Amino acid sequence: MIKHICPSPQTSYVRIEKVKNYTVMDNDFLRRSDLSWKAKGILAYLLTLPDDWVIKLKEIETHTTDGASSFRKGWAELVQQGYIERNPIRDRSGRRIKYWETVVFERPLYRLGQ
């Protein structure tokens, strides 16, 4: 079902009824003026993934027309702003990295009270 909302003469929204294939997420990061649209888009995409999804950077890069360099720049911005943490999980010897644990924060810990 499509719903047309016209709250003002200057802007109209045409929305759909959400019954499947939709995501509920916090608006805080989307409304921040100190985050690029690139970073906002990457985080929004990550938040659409199931909670048990294993994030592989090379695989995520394939879901956009941006190149690897552009994606990495947006990813680095999210890391710097506290939206993403990457932690190496090492083998028993502590020398080899078995895999990388990725933690995605819908709102960084330092902003939770805001």
N, C-alpha and C positions, 0 to 999 in steps of 0.2 A: 504494500500500500504506500502510495506517495502522498506526502503532506506538504502543502505549500504554506509557508509562514511569511507574512509580510508585515513586520512590526513597524516599519517606517517606509516612507515613500522612496527612500534612496537605496534600500537594501532588501532583497528577498532571499529567502532560503528555501530550497526544495529538498526536503528530507525524506528518508524512507523509514518505514516501520522496522525496527530491529527485533527480529525473532530468532535469527541464527547468524553465525559468521560476523560477529561484532565484538568490540573490545571496550571495556570500561577502564579508563585510566585517569590519573590525577592530572589536572590542568596546569599545575604549578610550572612544570618545565616548559610547557608550550607557551606560556605567557611571559617567560623571562626574556628580557631584552638583551641579556649578556650571553645568550646562547645563539649560535648560528642556526639557520634553518637546516643546514646539513646535519648538525648534531641532534636537533629536535626530531628530524625525520628518522635518523638511525635509532634513537631511543624509542620513538613511537613504534617503529617496526619490531624492535626487540620485545616490547611489551605485548605485542600481538601473538607472540610465540607461546606454545604451551609451557607450563612451569617445569616440565621434565625435559625440555629441549636441550640438547647439547650444542652450545654455540661454538661454531668453527668459523673463524674470521674469513678464510678463503671462500667458504660456501656462502656466507652472507653477502660478500662482495658481488656474487653472481646475480643478486636480486635487484640490481639497479643499473642504470646507464652510466653512472659515475665510474671512473676508473679506480684502480686500487689506491693510488695516491690520494685522491679526493676522499675516499672512504676512510683511509687511515688518519687523515687530518681530522675528520669529524669524530672518529673513535677516540683519538688522543684528546680532543676537547672534552669529551664525556668523562674520560679517565681523570683529567685535570680538575674538572668540576665536581668530582666525587660520585658520578652516576654509575661508573663501572670500576670494578676491581678485578685484576687478573693475578692469581696466585699460583706459583708453580707447585705441583704435587710431585714430590721426589720418591724415588725407590728407597728400599731399606738402607742402602749405603749412604743415601743423602747426596749422591753425586749426579745421578741422572734424573732428568725431569721425565716423569711418566706421562703427565698430561697437565694442562692448564685448567684450573678452576676459574670460572668466570662468575662474578656476582654482579647482578644488575639491580640498581636501586631506583625505584620509581621516584623517590625523593631522597637526595643524599642525607646522611645522618645529621650533618650540621644544619640542615634546613627543616628537620622534622618538627620543631616547635613553631614553625612559621605558617 
